[in-house]
Amino acid sequence: MSRYKVTVVGAGMVGGTLAQRLAERGYADVVLVDIVEGLPQGKALDIAEAAPVCGYDSAVIGSNGYEESAGSHVVVITSGVARKPGMSRDDLLKTNAGIVREVTEQVRRTSPDAILIVVSNPLDAMVTLAHRVSGFPKQRVVGMAGVLDTARYRTFIARELGVSVEDVHGFVLGGHGDQMVPLPRYTTVAGIPLAQLMAPERIEAIVERTRQGGGEIVSLLKTGSAYYAPSASVVAMVDAILLDKKRVLPCAALLEGEYGIDGIFVGVPCVLGAGGVERIIEVGLTEEERKALHASADAVRELWEATARA
Ligand SMILES: NC(=O)c1ccc[n+]([C@@H]2O[C@H](COP(=O)([O-])OP(=O)(O)OC[C@H]3O[C@@H](n4cnc5c(N)ncnc54)[C@H](O)[C@@H]3O)[C@@H](O)[C@H]2O)c1
């Protein structure tokens, strides 16, 4: 059997790191696509030249077009620009919407059966746009944000308690913005409810730090945003899909009435397997949690409406 094919569009910090991590998994050939001449080719060759040392046989190809990517099983969209000084949020939205629209049209043409994972920001609006433009069934379009936000949340909890990150479980609901909704009530350490191990004010501080997690990295790096944890989070999703693991992961999925939300992509726990988003899990929420989720969904809807107008 030949290997799977995964295309990563955008050979920047997230895309390049993701191509490396995927090649190292060994189960898929990787096609890296970018508009910048030489960038995807250079990164792909560099990753391919690490293969004899690291011991993987995945082919890694860089391209400025989509022909090599044809027939991909999974396509990850990381292309976009970051906000520059003087650029308004609306300008950023307009630019990235144009990029995601154009990329999705190419993917629809060359890989019509792919599962599409969107990473570009503003995430929830860009994944909603990719769904509309692709015309793919909702199961085959998904956004990456919740795995990353949850990974940050788990890291902070594990550090605070001095326990393994592997034993901290939980998830974050809602949009990928500062109104996201980490759920301490559903957070456990090896099955022990978090509230039995941590004071409420420490939990609240960690929830707040999680909400600001992206900004914390930007203010340290100064010239870019996070890419190690984001690329690792995408790999968890690609693993779940290509290895049909049926993992329960928080992902941006199209809601059609679930959680009382309709017509937009919002982060919720999903069963991710060979069929893409195979199921959305609806958990019971308190009135306060429900209000917080709806406030986050309202912010996503506003962004989506601005995107649709752009
Ligand atoms: N969802 C998340 O949790 C999450 C996490 C991290 C980053 N992001 C987002 O991912 C995106 C990428 O981040 P990055 O740090 O890799 O940025 P980057 O600037 O390093 O890379 C973006 C790449 O996209 C390429 N590009 C632009 N237009 C293109 C087009 N039309 N076709 C193909 N490629 C094109 C650029 O040339 C560049 O190489 C950003 O929008 C960022 O905000 C999202």
The ligand as a MOL file (V3000), in Angstrom:
LIG
                    3D

  0  0  0     0  0            999 V3000
M  V30 BEGIN CTAB
M  V30 COUNTS 44 48 0 0 0
M  V30 BEGIN ATOM
M  V30 1 N -5.7230 28.2300 14.6010 0
M  V30 2 C -4.7170 28.3980 15.4200 0
M  V30 3 O -4.7640 27.9830 16.5620 0
M  V30 4 C -3.4800 29.0630 14.9030 0
M  V30 5 C -2.2610 28.9410 15.5960 0
M  V30 6 C -1.1300 29.5350 15.0500 0
M  V30 7 C -1.2050 30.2750 13.8710 0
M  V30 8 N -2.4070 30.4060 13.2560 0 CHG=1
M  V30 9 C -2.5470 31.1520 12.0020 0
M  V30 10 O -1.9260 30.3870 10.9750 0
M  V30 11 C -1.5060 31.2560 9.9300 0
M  V30 12 C -0.0330 30.9820 9.5970 0
M  V30 13 O 0.8040 31.3630 10.6580 0
M  V30 14 P 2.3990 31.3770 10.4420 0
M  V30 15 O 3.0110 31.7650 11.7380 0
M  V30 16 O 2.8030 30.1110 9.7680 0 CHG=-1
M  V30 17 O 2.5190 32.5940 9.3950 0
M  V30 18 P 3.6760 32.8120 8.3110 0
M  V30 19 O 3.5620 34.2380 7.8960 0
M  V30 20 O 4.9750 32.3230 8.8520 0
M  V30 21 O 3.2690 31.8780 7.0890 0
M  V30 22 C 2.1980 32.1160 6.2480 0
M  V30 23 C 2.5870 31.6490 4.8510 0
M  V30 24 O 1.4490 31.7350 3.9950 0
M  V30 25 C 1.9430 32.0270 2.6960 0
M  V30 26 N 0.8750 32.5130 1.8170 0
M  V30 27 C 0.2890 33.7330 1.7520 0
M  V30 28 N -0.6270 33.7500 0.7650 0
M  V30 29 C -0.6440 32.5310 0.1960 0
M  V30 30 C -1.3910 31.9440 -0.8530 0
M  V30 31 N -2.3300 32.6280 -1.5220 0
M  V30 32 N -1.1420 30.6490 -1.1690 0
M  V30 33 C -0.2090 29.9410 -0.5020 0
M  V30 34 N 0.5320 30.4430 0.5030 0
M  V30 35 C 0.3160 31.7240 0.8520 0
M  V30 36 C 3.0220 33.0730 2.9590 0
M  V30 37 O 3.8810 33.2050 1.8420 0
M  V30 38 C 3.6960 32.4920 4.1900 0
M  V30 39 O 4.8080 31.6790 3.8580 0
M  V30 40 C -1.7910 32.6730 10.4240 0
M  V30 41 O -3.0420 33.1060 9.9040 0
M  V30 42 C -1.8680 32.5000 11.9220 0
M  V30 43 O -2.6120 33.5240 12.5440 0
M  V30 44 C -3.5330 29.8210 13.7460 0
M  V30 END ATOM
M  V30 BEGIN BOND
M  V30 1 1 1 2
M  V30 2 2 2 3
M  V30 3 1 2 4
M  V30 4 1 4 5
M  V30 5 2 4 44
M  V30 6 2 5 6
M  V30 7 1 6 7
M  V30 8 2 7 8
M  V30 9 1 8 9
M  V30 10 1 8 44
M  V30 11 1 9 10
M  V30 12 1 9 42
M  V30 13 1 10 11
M  V30 14 1 11 12
M  V30 15 1 11 40
M  V30 16 1 12 13
M  V30 17 1 13 14
M  V30 18 2 14 15
M  V30 19 1 14 16
M  V30 20 1 14 17
M  V30 21 1 17 18
M  V30 22 2 18 19
M  V30 23 1 18 20
M  V30 24 1 18 21
M  V30 25 1 21 22
M  V30 26 1 22 23
M  V30 27 1 23 24
M  V30 28 1 23 38
M  V30 29 1 24 25
M  V30 30 1 25 26
M  V30 31 1 25 36
M  V30 32 1 26 27
M  V30 33 1 26 35
M  V30 34 2 27 28
M  V30 35 1 28 29
M  V30 36 1 29 30
M  V30 37 2 29 35
M  V30 38 1 30 31
M  V30 39 2 30 32
M  V30 40 1 32 33
M  V30 41 2 33 34
M  V30 42 1 34 35
M  V30 43 1 36 37
M  V30 44 1 36 38
M  V30 45 1 38 39
M  V30 46 1 40 41
M  V30 47 1 40 42
M  V30 48 1 42 43
M  V30 END BOND
M  V30 END CTAB
M  END
